[in-house]
């Protein structure tokens, strides 16, 4: 999982082991310039995620604000098992929520035209699997129709590559809440795309990942609920 990498020491072969994120954040309390290390490590992942959510037009501003908010709140960061990247995803998701009109507008534009201004610059294995613009447009329309809380949870798992546990930590809600939101979003997308994807027509909900006709990989069905300690929500999350 991509987010796991942030908890590992950063070092190239033959070079000195670099401090982990929690250590860097601690050092930045007395030397603020140290926080630039966190930015360099994670700006790429946050840029890709935000761009896919709201498009390149406003992504740069949201990414910059994500790290500014993180810098201002770094005194409250605790290395309690959370990944620094998860913390940043949580902040970014809250900020994206302020631009929900932009996100829905981008998705509806894709639904009408089949031209994707969001993922165009960040093609990956999901987008490479897209075989028909009309199918991709149908997917975009379905995503636009999801409640914001379901879309947040689904895309943290499907686009940011987080596990259910990690998504729960990122947005500061119980694991069961994320499981429920993703499950509902997953079911809704499969139903709306059933005519494009014969595999989606069965009555039983598949347990594993499902790739739709539009090339979008739906996350696997949630595992049975486990008890997981939660943290306080990221400041500013009102949704």
N, C-alpha and C positions, 0 to 999 in steps of 0.2 A: 504494500500500500504506500502510495507516494507520501502521505503525511507522516509515516513512520520515520522517514529519513531525517527529519528535523531533530530527533532526539539522539541521533548518533553523533559521535565526534566527527568533525570535519577535517580531513587531512588527505593529502595526496601522497602516494607512495614516495618514501624518502624525505618527507617533510614533517615538521613538527605537528603533533596533534593539536587541533584548534579547540578552544573551549566550546561547550554546547550552548544552546540558546539561553538557557536559564542563567548560566554563568555570565554570558555576554550582557544580558539585561541587568544583572546585578552590578556588573562593572560600570555600566552606563549611568548608574545613579550618581557616581562621582566623576565620571568622564563621559558626558553625553555623546561625544563623537563615536563612542564604541557602538552605539545603537545602529550605526551605518552597516555593521556586519549583519545584523538581522535583516535589514533592508536588502542587502545584496544577496543573501541566501534565499529569500522567499519572494522577492518582487515578481519573478517570472511566473510562479504558480498563481499568485494573486492576480496578476495582469491577465492571464489566460482565463481565469474563472470570471472575473468581472467583465471582460470583453465579451465572453460568450453570453453573459446575462443581459447586458444593456448596450452592446455595440461599442465600437471604437470611439465614437464621438465624445462620450462623457466618461469613458473608462479611465483615462489618465487622471482626471480630477478625483474620481472615486478611489483609485489606487493610492494616490498621494495622500488623500484624507485618511485612508485606512492606516497608513504608517504614522501619520501625524497623531491620530487618536491613540494608536498603540504607544507611541512615544510619551504622550501626556499621561497615559494610564499605566506606565510600566512599573510604577511603585506598587501597584496592586497586583502585579503578576506573581503567581505562585507556582513553583514547579511541583504540582501536586498530582502528577501523572498526566497532565494535559500537555499536548504537543504545542509548541509555540506556533506552528503553522495552523493548528486548529483554532487557537486564539485569534489569529489574524483572519482566518476564514469567517469566524463569528462576527468580527467587527465589519468585515467587507459585506457580509450578507445583510447586516442591519443597514448599512449605508445604501446598498442596492435597493433595499426596501423603500427608501425615500425616492427612488427613481422608477417605481413600479410602472408608472405610465409609460416611461421610455421603453422598459422591457416589453410590455404588452404591445406597444406600437411596433417595435422591431419584429416581434413574433408574428403580428398580423400582416406586416409588410411581406415577410417571408411566405406566409400563407397565401397571399394574393399573387405574388410574383414568382416564387420559387428561388429568388436571388437572396442569398443569405449574407447580409452585411455584418452579422455577428461573428460567425465562425469562419468567414472567408480567409482571414489572415492566420488562423490557428487550426488548419486542417490536421486531424489525427485519425486514428483507426476507426472512430465512430463515424466521422464525416466521410471517410474514404469508402465506407460501406454503402453510402447513399447511391442508389441506382436510378432514382426518378425524382425530378424536381417536384412533381405533384405530390408524391408520397411525403417528401420532406415538408412541403407546405401544409399537408394535413397534420403532421406531427407538430409543427409550430402552432397551428390553430388550437390543437388539443392542449399544448402546454400553456398557451395564453389563457385558456379557459379554466385552468386549475386555480384554486384558492392560493393566495401568496404563500401561506404557511406550508401547503403541500408541495408547491413548486420549489421552495427553498430546500426542504428536506430531500426531495427527489434529486435535485440537481447537485447538491453537495455530495450525494452518493454516486450519481451517474456521471457527472462532469468533473467534480473535484477529486473523485476517486476515494472518498472516505468510506469507512465502515459505518454501520449503524451506530455503534458505540461512539465513534469519533464525531459523527454528525451531531449526536446528542450533546456531547461536550462542547462542540463548536458553537452551537446556538443556545446552550444553556437550558435545555429542557430534558425531562426524563427520557430514558431509552424507549419506553413503551410509547411515548408520544411520537417520537420519530418513526418507530415501526408502524404505528397506525397511519401516520401521514403518508409515508412512502407506499404502504399497502393500498391505501385508497387511491393515490395518484396512479399507481401501477395498474390497478384494476380499471380505472377510468380510461387510461390511455389505450389499454388493450381492447376495451370495448369499442372505443371510437375508431380504432384502426383495424378492427376485425375484418373488414371487407378487403383490406390491403394485405392482410397477413393471415392466411388460412390456419396457421398454428394457434392464432388467438381465439378461434371460434369454439374451442372446447369448453365444457362446463367447469372443469377442474382448473384451479389456478396452479400453474407450474411452479415448482419449488425453486428451480434454478434461474439464472439470468435468461432473459428473452430478448432476442434481437428483432425489432420490428421491421416491417418492409421499408421503413424510412432509414434503416441503419442505426436507430437509436437503441442502445442496450439498456433494457429495463433491469434494475437491480433484482437479485433473487428475493424470494419471499422472506420476510423476517423470521428469524429463529424464535422459538418460544421465549417469552419474556424472562429475562434475568434481572435480579436486583442490581442496580448500578448507582453508586453515589453520584449526585448531581452537584453542580456548582451554581453560584448565583448567575442570573442572566447578564449578558454583556450590557453595560449601561447604554440606554437609548433604545433598547428593543421594546417597542410598544405593541408589536403585532401579536 
